[in-house]
């Protein structure tokens, strides 16, 4: 999906600029996605300014809203 972005040529180096670490962007997005999957209390997540460098990437600011959820019943528990 990243390669389908209209701005993808900017990541690969455009008009003499240095190429960005697209693999670090992919890894970061997958890690954020895994975190949201693993922690069901996350109701909203806003990562503002995902900066991709020549080597590596950083999320400069993040806002996470969490909510209380009902615990799942234990498997095999008697009532």
DRENSEKE-223353 format. One record per residue: residue number from 1; x, y, z of N, C-alpha, C in turn. Coordinates in steps of 0.1 Angstrom, whole numbers, plus 5000, padded with zeros to 4 digits. Atoms other than C-alpha are relative to their C-alpha. Layout:
# DRENSEKE-223353
site resi=NUM&nxx=X&nyy=Y&nzz=Z&caxx=X&cayy=Y&cazz=Z&cxx=X&cyy=Y&czz=Z
...
END
This chain:
# DRENSEKE-223353
site resi=1&nxx=5008&nyy=4988&nzz=5000&caxx=5000&cayy=5000&cazz=5000&cxx=5009&cyy=5013&czz=5000
site resi=2&nxx=4991&nyy=4988&nzz=5000&caxx=5029&cayy=5024&cazz=5007&cxx=5004&cyy=5003&czz=4986
site resi=3&nxx=4995&nyy=4997&nzz=5013&caxx=5041&cayy=5020&cazz=4972&cxx=4989&cyy=5006&czz=4990
site resi=4&nxx=5011&nyy=4995&nzz=5008&caxx=5007&cayy=5030&cazz=4958&cxx=4997&cyy=5015&czz=5003
site resi=5&nxx=5002&nyy=4986&nzz=4997&caxx=5008&cayy=5064&cazz=4975&cxx=5006&cyy=5010&czz=4989
site resi=6&nxx=4996&nyy=4991&nzz=5010&caxx=5011&cayy=5094&cazz=4952&cxx=5014&cyy=5006&czz=5004
site resi=7&nxx=4988&nyy=4994&nzz=4994&caxx=5039&cayy=5107&cazz=4975&cxx=5012&cyy=4990&czz=5001
site resi=8&nxx=4990&nyy=5010&nzz=4999&caxx=5059&cayy=5074&cazz=4973&cxx=5013&cyy=5004&czz=4993
site resi=9&nxx=4987&nyy=4996&nzz=5006&caxx=5085&cayy=5089&cazz=4948&cxx=5008&cyy=5009&czz=5010
site resi=10&nxx=4993&nyy=4991&nzz=4990&caxx=5094&cayy=5114&cazz=4976&cxx=5008&cyy=4991&czz=5010
site resi=11&nxx=4993&nyy=5009&nzz=4990&caxx=5103&cayy=5085&cazz=4999&cxx=5012&cyy=4993&czz=4994
site resi=12&nxx=4989&nyy=5007&nzz=5007&caxx=5126&cayy=5069&cazz=4973&cxx=5011&cyy=5009&czz=4995
site resi=13&nxx=4990&nyy=4990&nzz=5004&caxx=5145&cayy=5101&cazz=4967&cxx=4995&cyy=5007&czz=4987
site resi=14&nxx=5006&nyy=4992&nzz=5011&caxx=5132&cayy=5128&cazz=4944&cxx=5008&cyy=5012&czz=4997
site resi=15&nxx=4992&nyy=4989&nzz=5004&caxx=5153&cayy=5153&cazz=4925&cxx=5012&cyy=5002&czz=5008
site resi=16&nxx=4987&nyy=4999&nzz=4993&caxx=5185&cayy=5146&cazz=4943&cxx=4999&cyy=4998&czz=5015
site resi=17&nxx=5001&nyy=5001&nzz=4985&caxx=5170&cayy=5142&cazz=4978&cxx=5004&cyy=4985&czz=5004
site resi=18&nxx=4996&nyy=5013&nzz=4994&caxx=5181&cayy=5113&cazz=5000&cxx=4988&cyy=4991&czz=5001
site resi=19&nxx=5011&nyy=5010&nzz=4999&caxx=5160&cayy=5081&cazz=4999&cxx=4997&cyy=4998&czz=5015
site resi=20&nxx=5004&nyy=5003&nzz=4987&caxx=5140&cayy=5074&cazz=5031&cxx=5000&cyy=4985&czz=5003
site resi=21&nxx=5000&nyy=5014&nzz=4996&caxx=5140&cayy=5041&cazz=5050&cxx=4986&cyy=4995&czz=5000
site resi=22&nxx=5013&nyy=5005&nzz=5001&caxx=5108&cayy=5027&cazz=5037&cxx=4997&cyy=4987&czz=5008
site resi=23&nxx=5001&nyy=5012&nzz=4992&caxx=5114&cayy=4994&cazz=5055&cxx=4997&cyy=5004&czz=5015
site resi=24&nxx=5003&nyy=4996&nzz=4987&caxx=5114&cayy=5013&cazz=5088&cxx=4986&cyy=5005&czz=5001
site resi=25&nxx=5014&nyy=4996&nzz=5000&caxx=5081&cayy=5029&cazz=5079&cxx=4991&cyy=4988&czz=5001
site resi=26&nxx=5008&nyy=5012&nzz=5000&caxx=5066&cayy=4995&cazz=5071&cxx=5001&cyy=4993&czz=5014
site resi=27&nxx=4999&nyy=5007&nzz=4987&caxx=5080&cayy=4980&cazz=5104&cxx=4992&cyy=5008&czz=5010
site resi=28&nxx=5007&nyy=4992&nzz=4990&caxx=5066&cayy=5009&cazz=5124&cxx=4985&cyy=4999&czz=4999
site resi=29&nxx=5014&nyy=5001&nzz=5002&caxx=5032&cayy=5007&cazz=5109&cxx=4995&cyy=4986&czz=5005
site resi=30&nxx=5004&nyy=5014&nzz=4996&caxx=5031&cayy=4969&cazz=5115&cxx=5001&cyy=4999&czz=5016
site resi=31&nxx=4999&nyy=5001&nzz=4986&caxx=5042&cayy=4974&cazz=5151&cxx=4989&cyy=5007&czz=5007
site resi=32&nxx=5012&nyy=4993&nzz=4995&caxx=5015&cayy=5000&cazz=5158&cxx=4988&cyy=4992&czz=4998
site resi=33&nxx=5011&nyy=5009&nzz=5003&caxx=4990&cayy=4977&cazz=5142&cxx=4999&cyy=4988&czz=5010
site resi=34&nxx=5000&nyy=5011&nzz=4990&caxx=5001&cayy=4948&cazz=5164&cxx=4997&cyy=5004&czz=5014
site resi=35&nxx=5003&nyy=4995&nzz=4987&caxx=4999&cayy=4969&cazz=5195&cxx=4985&cyy=5002&czz=5002
site resi=36&nxx=5015&nyy=4998&nzz=5000&caxx=4963&cayy=4979&cazz=5187&cxx=4993&cyy=4987&czz=5001
site resi=37&nxx=5007&nyy=5014&nzz=5000&caxx=4954&cayy=4942&cazz=5181&cxx=5002&cyy=4994&czz=5014
site resi=38&nxx=4997&nyy=5007&nzz=4987&caxx=4971&cayy=4931&cazz=5214&cxx=4993&cyy=5007&czz=5012
site resi=39&nxx=5005&nyy=4992&nzz=4989&caxx=4956&cayy=4958&cazz=5236&cxx=4986&cyy=5005&czz=4997
site resi=40&nxx=5014&nyy=4997&nzz=5004&caxx=4918&cayy=4958&cazz=5232&cxx=4995&cyy=5013&czz=5007
site resi=41&nxx=5004&nyy=4988&nzz=4993&caxx=4915&cayy=4988&cazz=5256&cxx=5002&cyy=5012&czz=4991
site resi=42&nxx=4997&nyy=4988&nzz=5008&caxx=4929&cayy=5011&cazz=5229&cxx=4987&cyy=5003&czz=4991
site resi=43&nxx=5012&nyy=4996&nzz=5008&caxx=4898&cayy=5029&cazz=5215&cxx=5004&cyy=5009&czz=4988
site resi=44&nxx=4996&nyy=4990&nzz=5011&caxx=4916&cayy=5056&cazz=5194&cxx=5015&cyy=5001&czz=5001
site resi=45&nxx=4985&nyy=4998&nzz=5001&caxx=4952&cayy=5061&cazz=5183&cxx=5003&cyy=5010&czz=4989
site resi=46&nxx=4996&nyy=4990&nzz=5010&caxx=4966&cayy=5091&cazz=5166&cxx=5015&cyy=5002&czz=5001
site resi=47&nxx=4986&nyy=4998&nzz=5001&caxx=5002&cayy=5091&cazz=5155&cxx=5002&cyy=5012&czz=4991
site resi=48&nxx=4998&nyy=4988&nzz=5007&caxx=5010&cayy=5126&cazz=5144&cxx=5015&cyy=5002&czz=4997
site resi=49&nxx=4987&nyy=4998&nzz=5005&caxx=5041&cayy=5131&cazz=5124&cxx=5009&cyy=4987&czz=5001
site resi=50&nxx=4992&nyy=5012&nzz=5001&caxx=5056&cayy=5097&cazz=5115&cxx=5012&cyy=5004&czz=4991
site resi=51&nxx=4989&nyy=4995&nzz=5007&caxx=5090&cayy=5109&cazz=5104&cxx=5010&cyy=4989&czz=4995
site resi=52&nxx=4991&nyy=5010&nzz=5005&caxx=5111&cayy=5087&cazz=5081&cxx=5013&cyy=5006&czz=4996
site resi=53&nxx=4987&nyy=4995&nzz=5002&caxx=5148&cayy=5092&cazz=5081&cxx=5007&cyy=4992&czz=4989
site resi=54&nxx=4992&nyy=5008&nzz=5009&caxx=5175&cayy=5080&cazz=5058&cxx=5003&cyy=4986&czz=5006
site resi=55&nxx=4999&nyy=5012&nzz=4993&caxx=5180&cayy=5053&cazz=5084&cxx=4991&cyy=5000&czz=5012
site resi=56&nxx=5009&nyy=5000&nzz=4989&caxx=5151&cayy=5046&cazz=5107&cxx=4988&cyy=5009&czz=4999
site resi=57&nxx=5012&nyy=4992&nzz=5000&caxx=5119&cayy=5063&cazz=5116&cxx=4995&cyy=5003&czz=5015
site resi=58&nxx=5005&nyy=4996&nzz=4987&caxx=5102&cayy=5081&cazz=5146&cxx=4986&cyy=5004&czz=4999
site resi=59&nxx=5013&nyy=4993&nzz=4998&caxx=5067&cayy=5089&cazz=5157&cxx=5003&cyy=5011&czz=5010
site resi=60&nxx=4996&nyy=4988&nzz=4992&caxx=5071&cayy=5124&cazz=5171&cxx=4989&cyy=5002&czz=5011
site resi=61&nxx=5011&nyy=4997&nzz=4990&caxx=5037&cayy=5126&cazz=5189&cxx=4989&cyy=4990&czz=4998
site resi=62&nxx=5011&nyy=5010&nzz=5001&caxx=5010&cayy=5101&cazz=5197&cxx=4990&cyy=5003&czz=5011
site resi=63&nxx=5011&nyy=4999&nzz=4991&caxx=4977&cayy=5103&cazz=5214&cxx=4992&cyy=4987&czz=5000
site resi=64&nxx=5007&nyy=5012&nzz=4999&caxx=4960&cayy=5072&cazz=5227&cxx=4989&cyy=5001&czz=5010
site resi=65&nxx=5011&nyy=5000&nzz=4991&caxx=4925&cayy=5070&cazz=5242&cxx=4997&cyy=4986&czz=5003
site resi=66&nxx=5003&nyy=5014&nzz=4996&caxx=4918&cayy=5039&cazz=5262&cxx=4986&cyy=5000&czz=5007
site resi=67&nxx=5013&nyy=5002&nzz=4993&caxx=4885&cayy=5025&cazz=5275&cxx=5000&cyy=4988&czz=5008
site resi=68&nxx=5002&nyy=5012&nzz=4992&caxx=4875&cayy=5000&cazz=5300&cxx=4992&cyy=4990&czz=4992
site resi=69&nxx=5007&nyy=5010&nzz=5007&caxx=4864&cayy=4967&cazz=5286&cxx=4996&cyy=4989&czz=5010
site resi=70&nxx=5004&nyy=5011&nzz=4991&caxx=4846&cayy=4938&cazz=5302&cxx=5010&cyy=4988&czz=4997
site resi=71&nxx=4990&nyy=5011&nzz=5001&caxx=4870&cayy=4909&cazz=5309&cxx=4993&cyy=4988&czz=4993
site resi=72&nxx=5005&nyy=5012&nzz=5007&caxx=4866&cayy=4879&cazz=5287&cxx=4998&cyy=4988&czz=5010
site resi=73&nxx=5002&nyy=5011&nzz=4990&caxx=4852&cayy=4848&cazz=5305&cxx=5011&cyy=4990&czz=4998
site resi=74&nxx=4989&nyy=5010&nzz=5000&caxx=4878&cayy=4822&cazz=5314&cxx=4995&cyy=4988&czz=4993
site resi=75&nxx=5003&nyy=5012&nzz=5007&caxx=4878&cayy=4792&cazz=5292&cxx=4999&cyy=4988&czz=5010
site resi=76&nxx=5001&nyy=5011&nzz=4991&caxx=4865&cayy=4762&cazz=5311&cxx=4996&cyy=5003&czz=5014
site resi=77&nxx=5003&nyy=4996&nzz=4987&caxx=4855&cayy=4782&cazz=5341&cxx=4985&cyy=4996&czz=5003
site resi=78&nxx=5014&nyy=5004&nzz=4996&caxx=4824&cayy=4770&cazz=5360&cxx=4993&cyy=5012&czz=5006
site resi=79&nxx=5008&nyy=4988&nzz=4995&caxx=4796&cayy=4794&cazz=5369&cxx=4993&cyy=4996&czz=5013
END
